[in-house]
Amino acid sequence: MSNIPVQAIPSVTTRSTARRIGSWVTTALVVIAVAAFLLLAIGPRLMGYQTTTMLTGSMSPGINPGDVVVAGQVPVADIKVGDVITYHIPIEDHRVETHRVVEIKTGDDGLTAVRTKGDANQGIDPWTATLQGQTIYRHVGTIPYLGAAIRALRAPVVSTILMYGVPAILVIGVLLTIWRKEPDKADPTTVTTTTRPA
């Protein structure tokens, strides 16, 4: 009995499973990217809400640094003590702040002014903010970590990699697929019978 070396044949099932998993992961990443784009870029224009990234821990543990705050527009008259609002502070750089309302005042001119405080801060914010206009943005939800991920993606090194590296990897993947493509062969699991004429 001759010893014929047996060549290892990659499992078709293993390759099929790997391809399926890769397809699922790719699809999931695309869905997440599209959802984030719709939420952050399209949604605010069409549905009247706004998104901001929390930069400090002043509202921890409810809203942490790197979380995205989603706020919807409500009438100023509907604001009450305990609401978390997103507004421009009336001093310094007029930055956007997301803090909790702890006091509401109505001036002689009919305008509403609020005092706010970060949940993690010891004291009330050192200003009184007069709310201009008929509406204000009130907190409706928080998306954990999304803001941190967006900031990481905007880093110069990451942006360069995404701009040049990802397309290069895709091109290399396509080329490897073409180069590895073999001529059609009979399926090894199919039994072929040949009938000879009598």
C-alpha positions in Angstrom: 0.0 0.0 0.0 1.6 3.3 -1.1 1.8 6.3 1.1 0.3 9.1 -0.8 0.7 12.5 0.9 -2.6 14.0 1.7 -2.8 17.8 1.1 -4.8 19.7 3.7 -7.9 21.3 2.2 -9.3 24.3 3.9 -12.7 23.7 5.3 -15.3 25.2 3.1 -17.6 25.6 6.1 -14.9 27.5 8.0 -14.3 29.9 5.1 -18.0 30.4 4.6 -18.5 31.2 8.3 -15.6 33.6 8.3 -17.1 35.4 5.3 -20.5 35.5 6.9 -19.1 37.0 10.1 -17.1 39.6 8.2 -20.2 40.5 6.2 -22.2 41.0 9.4 -19.5 43.1 11.0 -19.2 45.3 7.9 -22.9 45.7 7.7 -23.1 46.6 11.4 -20.4 49.2 11.1 -22.1 50.8 8.0 -25.5 50.8 9.8 -23.9 52.5 12.9 -22.1 55.1 10.8 -25.3 55.9 8.8 -27.3 56.1 12.1 -24.8 58.4 13.7 -24.8 60.6 10.6 -28.6 60.8 10.5 -28.7 61.5 14.3 -25.9 64.2 14.3 -26.2 65.9 10.9 -29.7 65.4 9.4 -31.9 64.9 12.5 -31.3 68.4 14.1 -32.2 70.1 10.8 -35.4 68.1 10.2 -36.7 67.4 13.7 -35.7 70.5 15.7 -33.4 68.9 18.3 -29.7 69.5 18.9 -26.8 67.4 20.0 -23.8 68.5 22.0 -20.9 66.6 23.4 -20.4 66.9 27.2 -16.8 68.0 27.8 -16.7 68.1 31.6 -17.8 66.0 34.5 -20.1 68.6 35.9 -23.2 66.5 35.3 -21.8 63.2 36.3 -22.9 60.5 36.9 -26.0 61.1 34.8 -24.1 62.7 31.9 -20.4 62.0 31.7 -17.5 63.5 29.6 -17.7 62.2 26.1 -21.5 61.5 26.2 -23.7 63.2 23.5 -26.6 65.2 25.0 -29.8 65.2 22.9 -32.0 68.2 23.7 -35.4 69.1 22.2 -37.0 72.5 21.9 -39.7 73.4 24.4 -41.4 76.7 25.2 -39.6 78.7 27.8 -42.8 78.8 29.8 -42.7 75.0 30.2 -39.3 75.0 31.9 -39.4 74.1 35.6 -37.0 73.6 38.4 -35.2 70.3 38.0 -35.1 70.3 34.2 -31.7 70.0 32.5 -31.3 72.6 29.8 -28.7 73.4 27.2 -28.1 77.1 26.7 -25.4 79.8 26.1 -24.0 81.1 29.4 -24.2 84.9 29.7 -20.5 85.6 30.5 -17.0 85.1 29.1 -17.1 83.1 25.9 -20.8 82.4 25.9 -20.1 78.7 25.6 -22.9 76.2 25.5 -23.6 74.6 28.9 -25.9 71.7 29.9 -26.9 72.1 33.6 -29.9 71.6 35.8 -32.3 74.5 36.6 -32.4 75.3 40.3 -34.2 78.6 40.3 -36.5 80.5 37.9 -37.3 84.2 37.9 -39.5 86.3 35.8 -38.4 89.9 35.3 -40.5 93.1 35.0 -39.9 92.9 31.3 -41.6 89.5 31.2 -38.4 87.6 30.3 -37.5 84.4 32.1 -34.2 84.1 33.9 -32.7 80.9 35.4 -30.0 79.9 37.8 -28.4 76.5 37.0 -26.1 74.0 38.7 -24.1 71.0 37.6 -25.1 67.9 39.4 -21.5 67.1 40.4 -20.7 70.7 41.3 -20.7 72.0 44.9 -22.2 75.4 44.2 -24.7 77.1 41.8 -23.3 78.6 38.6 -22.1 82.2 39.3 -24.5 83.8 36.8 -28.1 84.3 36.1 -29.1 83.5 32.5 -31.9 85.4 30.8 -33.5 83.1 28.3 -34.0 84.9 25.0 -36.7 83.8 22.5 -39.7 81.7 23.0 -38.1 78.3 23.2 -35.2 76.6 25.0 -33.5 73.2 24.6 -34.3 70.7 27.3 -32.5 67.4 27.8 -34.4 64.4 26.4 -31.7 61.8 26.2 -28.0 60.9 26.5 -25.9 58.7 24.2 -22.9 57.3 26.2 -19.4 57.6 24.7 -20.5 58.7 21.2 -18.9 62.1 21.6 -15.6 60.6 22.7 -15.7 58.4 19.6 -16.4 61.3 17.3 -13.5 63.4 18.9 -11.2 60.4 18.5 -12.1 60.1 14.8 -11.4 63.8 14.3 -7.9 63.5 15.6 -5.4 64.3 12.8 -3.7 60.9 12.9 -7.0 59.0 12.8 -8.4 61.2 10.1 -5.3 60.6 7.9 -5.6 56.9 8.4 -9.3 56.9 7.6 -8.7 59.1 4.5 -5.9 57.1 3.0 -5.6 53.8 4.9 -9.2 52.5 4.6 -9.4 53.0 0.8 -6.0 51.4 0.4 -7.0 48.4 2.4 -10.2 48.0 0.3 -8.3 48.2 -3.0 -5.7 45.6 -1.7 -8.6 43.4 -0.6 -10.2 43.6 -4.1 -6.9 42.9 -5.8 -6.2 39.9 -3.6 -9.6 38.5 -4.3 -9.0 38.8 -8.0 -5.5 37.2 -7.8 -6.6 34.3 -5.7 -9.5 33.5 -7.9 -8.9 30.0 -9.4 -10.5 28.5 -12.5 -13.7 26.7 -11.8 -13.1 23.2 -10.5 -15.5 20.4 -9.9 -17.0 20.4 -6.4 -14.9 17.8 -4.4 -18.1 16.7 -2.7 -19.8 15.8 -6.0 -19.4 12.2 -7.3 -19.2 12.1 -11.1 -19.9 8.8 -12.8 -18.8 8.1 -16.3 -20.6 5.5 -18.4 -18.6 3.8 -21.1 -20.4 2.5 -24.2 -20.8 -1.2 -24.2 
